[in-house]
Structures are given as C-alpha cells and as structure tokens.
Amino acid sequence: MNQAYTTLIIDDEPPARARLYQLLENFPETFRVVDEVKNGIEAVEKINQLQPDVIFLDIEMPGWNGFEVLERLDKIPIVIFCTAFDQYSLKAFETNSIDYLLKPVRLERLQQTVEKLTTFKNNLSMATIKSVLKAFYEQKEEKKMTSITVKKGDKLIFIKLDEVSHFEADEKYVTVYTNKENHLIEQSLSHLEIKLPQAFIRVHRSVILNKNQVLDVQKYFNSRFVITLNNNRKTSITSGRSYNMTIKDWMDI
C-alpha cells in the first residue's frame, strides 16, 4: 500500500471513539482518520460523502445499528465491526471484507487487523451483510422466532411458523401462506430472511419457503430447481439462478 487508508470511526460512545482514535495513532502508515460520527444517520451521510477506505463500525447504536447503516450505503468500504458482545458467534464476521474487534479494543488485536488488511477487498456484497446479520441475530436472540404477527383490522393474529409453507413477495406486499389460508403482512422479504429461523430458506428473490414443508426437489434448466411443497395446493416454486448454491448447500449435493 502506497498511502494510508482513509478511515472513519463510527460509535455512539465518546470514550470508545477516543480510545480507538488513540490506538489508530500507533499505525500512521496504515490509517488516516478523516472523521468521527456518533450515530447511524450521520454515518451514512459521512460515508457517502467522504468515501473512506475503511470504517470502524459499532454494531449496537441508537436508531440505525451497524448493519442498517451498511444496508443504506451507495458503496460499502472495508468494514471493521466493533462490539462488546463477545458471547455472540463472531466467526461469521471473518470474511474477505469484514473483521471485528471486541470492546475494549486492544492494541494487540488491532495489530492483527492491520496485518489482515492486505487481504481485504472493497467488494462487500449485500448477501454477505445479510449472512453476517442473520448469524449475529441467531446468536443474540435467546428466544427463537416461533410465530409471525398479522394485522386483521384492529386484531392481531399469531401464525405459528411451523404451519407456514412459504412467503411470497409481490411488488409492495408479502403474503404468508399456510394450509388453511394466506395473509398479507407488512414485513419485507429481506427483513424476514434475517429474522426467520434455519428452517426457512430463500430460493428466489420473491420467495422464502419452509424446508420442512418441501415434498420434492427436481433439477431444472439454467441451474434452477423446481420445488414442490407438501401443502394442500402442492405449490410448485421455480428457484432463481442466483440461489443455486444456497439450495445445493441445503440439500448437501
């Protein structure tokens, strides 16, 4: 590297920002801090404005958390997550564009990040963000999601997830299907993909299905699959090409 990485510190706690800034001063040839911000809204504005090479990003912040910040960016830089939640499974953060530091950040661990930076790439995808986010919340949530809430007028209906065959998006709406009926819900498919338990898998940009409700899977052309559900309608779903590897991993083929 010929010059230092332009660097942005994002943390809602002033002491944490000050400590990290002080530690980064030990690596003047690696990091050049261009600014500090204290919340997610400011972070999105500053990242899009300054286009830093590297961001040190707190995960839990008021308003938008670290993941919600990334989802709103025009271009995603190299990300070093900072978190105090050491009980979570942080191995999921170790990708070619993400690293993590446990608070309080220690100089020795930051040195490891410096050594790893040469292997990082500025090509963090939304798919990677979602996989990390899903792993994070699966570890964070002590109570697994077992039902989904549907509004019916002034009433709230709770549908058990094991009764759901699939979710399907159509323009602005998402429909949840069970053997008995179907309902429109307000949550987006992307939000559901993150929060739903492991029994659910996204097989198309507009479909998430319950793996426990699958009757059979057949290969289709162009690296796609036709998946038949074991519901009353024997619903047939054709997967999207970009979900080929996801489905293969699920079926272990």
URLIN-V155304 format. One record per residue. N is the residue number from 1. PHI is phi in degrees with one decimal (* if undefined). OMEGA is omega in whole degrees, -180 to 180 (none if undefined). Layout:
BEGIN
n->N phi->PHI omega->OMEGA
n->N phi->PHI omega->OMEGA
END
This chain:
BEGIN
n->1 phi->* omega->-177
n->2 phi->-83.9 omega->180
n->3 phi->-139.0 omega->-176
n->4 phi->-68.0 omega->175
n->5 phi->-70.6 omega->171
n->6 phi->-67.6 omega->-166
n->7 phi->-132.2 omega->177
n->8 phi->-121.2 omega->178
n->9 phi->-101.3 omega->-178
n->10 phi->-127.2 omega->-179
n->11 phi->-161.7 omega->-178
n->12 phi->-82.2 omega->-179
n->13 phi->-103.9 omega->-180
n->14 phi->-53.8 omega->179
n->15 phi->-61.0 omega->180
n->16 phi->-67.7 omega->178
n->17 phi->-64.4 omega->-179
n->18 phi->-64.7 omega->-180
n->19 phi->-64.5 omega->-179
n->20 phi->-65.1 omega->178
n->21 phi->-58.6 omega->180
n->22 phi->-63.0 omega->180
n->23 phi->-67.4 omega->-179
n->24 phi->-66.2 omega->178
n->25 phi->-64.7 omega->176
n->26 phi->-74.0 omega->-177
n->27 phi->-129.4 omega->-176
n->28 phi->-64.3 omega->179
n->29 phi->-82.0 omega->-178
n->30 phi->-104.6 omega->-175
n->31 phi->-121.6 omega->170
n->32 phi->-125.2 omega->-176
n->33 phi->-70.1 omega->-178
n->34 phi->-99.5 omega->178
n->35 phi->-174.7 omega->174
n->36 phi->-132.3 omega->176
n->37 phi->-135.0 omega->-170
n->38 phi->-112.2 omega->178
n->39 phi->-155.9 omega->-175
n->40 phi->-66.8 omega->-179
n->41 phi->-63.9 omega->177
n->42 phi->-62.4 omega->-178
n->43 phi->-60.7 omega->-180
n->44 phi->-60.3 omega->-180
n->45 phi->-61.7 omega->-177
n->46 phi->-69.3 omega->-179
n->47 phi->-65.3 omega->179
n->48 phi->-65.4 omega->-179
n->49 phi->-79.1 omega->-173
n->50 phi->-90.8 omega->-178
n->51 phi->50.1 omega->-179
n->52 phi->-67.3 omega->177
n->53 phi->-73.9 omega->-175
n->54 phi->-134.6 omega->171
n->55 phi->-124.6 omega->170
n->56 phi->-99.0 omega->-165
n->57 phi->-119.4 omega->173
n->58 phi->-67.4 omega->-179
n->59 phi->-83.3 omega->-176
n->60 phi->-94.6 omega->177
n->61 phi->-134.6 omega->175
n->62 phi->-60.5 omega->-178
n->63 phi->74.0 omega->179
n->64 phi->-77.7 omega->174
n->65 phi->-82.4 omega->-175
n->66 phi->-58.9 omega->-179
n->67 phi->-69.5 omega->179
n->68 phi->-66.5 omega->174
n->69 phi->-61.5 omega->-177
n->70 phi->-61.9 omega->-179
n->71 phi->-66.8 omega->-176
n->72 phi->-104.0 omega->-176
n->73 phi->-86.8 omega->173
n->74 phi->-73.1 omega->179
n->75 phi->-140.1 omega->-175
n->76 phi->-99.1 omega->179
n->77 phi->-82.8 omega->171
n->78 phi->-65.2 omega->-174
n->79 phi->-116.0 omega->170
n->80 phi->-115.2 omega->179
n->81 phi->-73.3 omega->175
n->82 phi->-120.7 omega->-176
n->83 phi->-148.0 omega->175
n->84 phi->-96.0 omega->-173
n->85 phi->-92.1 omega->-176
n->86 phi->-72.9 omega->179
n->87 phi->-78.6 omega->-180
n->88 phi->-83.1 omega->179
n->89 phi->-79.3 omega->-174
n->90 phi->-90.6 omega->178
n->91 phi->-60.6 omega->-179
n->92 phi->-63.6 omega->-178
n->93 phi->-82.3 omega->-174
n->94 phi->-88.4 omega->177
n->95 phi->-118.1 omega->-178
n->96 phi->-79.1 omega->177
n->97 phi->-134.9 omega->-177
n->98 phi->-133.7 omega->168
n->99 phi->-136.3 omega->178
n->100 phi->-141.6 omega->176
n->101 phi->-127.8 omega->176
n->102 phi->-85.5 omega->176
n->103 phi->-83.7 omega->-5
n->104 phi->-71.2 omega->-178
n->105 phi->-64.9 omega->-180
n->106 phi->-111.5 omega->-177
n->107 phi->-59.2 omega->-178
n->108 phi->-63.2 omega->-180
n->109 phi->-72.4 omega->177
n->110 phi->-64.0 omega->177
n->111 phi->-60.4 omega->178
n->112 phi->-63.5 omega->177
n->113 phi->-62.1 omega->178
n->114 phi->-58.3 omega->-179
n->115 phi->-67.9 omega->-178
n->116 phi->-83.3 omega->-174
n->117 phi->-56.4 omega->-178
n->118 phi->-65.5 omega->180
n->119 phi->-93.5 omega->-178
n->120 phi->-80.1 omega->179
n->121 phi->-132.8 omega->178
n->122 phi->-85.6 omega->-179
n->123 phi->-140.3 omega->-179
n->124 phi->-66.3 omega->-176
n->125 phi->-96.8 omega->176
n->126 phi->-64.5 omega->178
n->127 phi->-63.0 omega->178
n->128 phi->-65.1 omega->179
n->129 phi->-57.7 omega->-178
n->130 phi->-66.2 omega->179
n->131 phi->-66.7 omega->178
n->132 phi->-67.5 omega->-179
n->133 phi->-61.6 omega->180
n->134 phi->-63.5 omega->179
n->135 phi->-62.3 omega->180
n->136 phi->-61.4 omega->-176
n->137 phi->-72.3 omega->176
n->138 phi->-63.4 omega->177
n->139 phi->-78.9 omega->-175
n->140 phi->-72.5 omega->-176
n->141 phi->-75.2 omega->178
n->142 phi->-73.1 omega->179
n->143 phi->-102.0 omega->179
n->144 phi->-72.7 omega->176
n->145 phi->-66.3 omega->-178
n->146 phi->-118.5 omega->-179
n->147 phi->-148.8 omega->177
n->148 phi->-127.8 omega->-175
n->149 phi->-95.5 omega->179
n->150 phi->-123.0 omega->177
n->151 phi->-88.8 omega->175
n->152 phi->-128.0 omega->-175
n->153 phi->66.0 omega->179
n->154 phi->-93.1 omega->-177
n->155 phi->-100.0 omega->171
n->156 phi->-114.9 omega->179
n->157 phi->-108.0 omega->179
n->158 phi->-107.2 omega->-179
n->159 phi->-104.0 omega->179
n->160 phi->-68.4 omega->-177
n->161 phi->-64.7 omega->-180
n->162 phi->-70.7 omega->176
n->163 phi->-94.6 omega->-178
n->164 phi->-85.5 omega->177
n->165 phi->-87.8 omega->180
n->166 phi->-167.6 omega->172
n->167 phi->-115.1 omega->-180
n->168 phi->-135.4 omega->-180
n->169 phi->-93.7 omega->177
n->170 phi->-141.2 omega->-176
n->171 phi->56.7 omega->-174
n->172 phi->-89.2 omega->-172
n->173 phi->-118.4 omega->173
n->174 phi->-123.5 omega->179
n->175 phi->-109.4 omega->174
n->176 phi->-102.0 omega->-176
n->177 phi->-109.0 omega->170
n->178 phi->-125.7 omega->177
n->179 phi->-64.8 omega->-174
n->180 phi->-87.9 omega->-172
n->181 phi->-161.6 omega->175
n->182 phi->-136.4 omega->-176
n->183 phi->-137.9 omega->171
n->184 phi->-83.0 omega->178
n->185 phi->-126.3 omega->-174
n->186 phi->-92.2 omega->-178
n->187 phi->-77.5 omega->178
n->188 phi->-78.1 omega->179
n->189 phi->-64.7 omega->179
n->190 phi->-64.6 omega->178
n->191 phi->-66.2 omega->179
n->192 phi->-62.6 omega->-179
n->193 phi->-56.8 omega->-179
n->194 phi->-74.7 omega->-170
n->195 phi->-89.3 omega->-176
n->196 phi->-68.9 omega->179
n->197 phi->-70.9 omega->-174
n->198 phi->-61.4 omega->-179
n->199 phi->-66.7 omega->-177
n->200 phi->-107.5 omega->-177
n->201 phi->-140.2 omega->177
n->202 phi->-88.2 omega->-177
n->203 phi->-116.9 omega->-179
n->204 phi->-157.9 omega->-179
n->205 phi->-60.5 omega->-180
n->206 phi->-118.8 omega->-178
n->207 phi->-140.2 omega->167
n->208 phi->-119.4 omega->-178
n->209 phi->-122.7 omega->178
n->210 phi->-89.3 omega->-178
n->211 phi->-59.6 omega->180
n->212 phi->-75.0 omega->179
n->213 phi->-105.1 omega->-178
n->214 phi->-84.6 omega->178
n->215 phi->-88.9 omega->177
n->216 phi->-157.5 omega->180
n->217 phi->-131.9 omega->179
n->218 phi->-123.9 omega->177
n->219 phi->-68.8 omega->-179
n->220 phi->-130.4 omega->-177
n->221 phi->-75.7 omega->-179
n->222 phi->59.5 omega->175
n->223 phi->58.5 omega->178
n->224 phi->-115.9 omega->180
n->225 phi->-133.5 omega->171
n->226 phi->-106.2 omega->-175
n->227 phi->-111.3 omega->179
n->228 phi->-103.8 omega->-179
n->229 phi->-94.1 omega->-177
n->230 phi->-91.6 omega->177
n->231 phi->-107.0 omega->-177
n->232 phi->-60.9 omega->-176
n->233 phi->-92.8 omega->-175
n->234 phi->48.4 omega->-176
n->235 phi->-56.3 omega->178
n->236 phi->-109.4 omega->-177
n->237 phi->-123.3 omega->175
n->238 phi->-96.7 omega->-176
n->239 phi->-72.0 omega->174
n->240 phi->-86.0 omega->-177
n->241 phi->-60.8 omega->-176
n->242 phi->-70.7 omega->-180
n->243 phi->-102.4 omega->-178
n->244 phi->-56.0 omega->-177
n->245 phi->-68.8 omega->178
n->246 phi->-60.2 omega->-179
n->247 phi->-70.6 omega->178
n->248 phi->-62.7 omega->178
n->249 phi->-63.4 omega->179
n->250 phi->-61.9 omega->-178
n->251 phi->-85.6 omega->179
n->252 phi->58.7 omega->180
n->253 phi->-123.9 omega->none
END
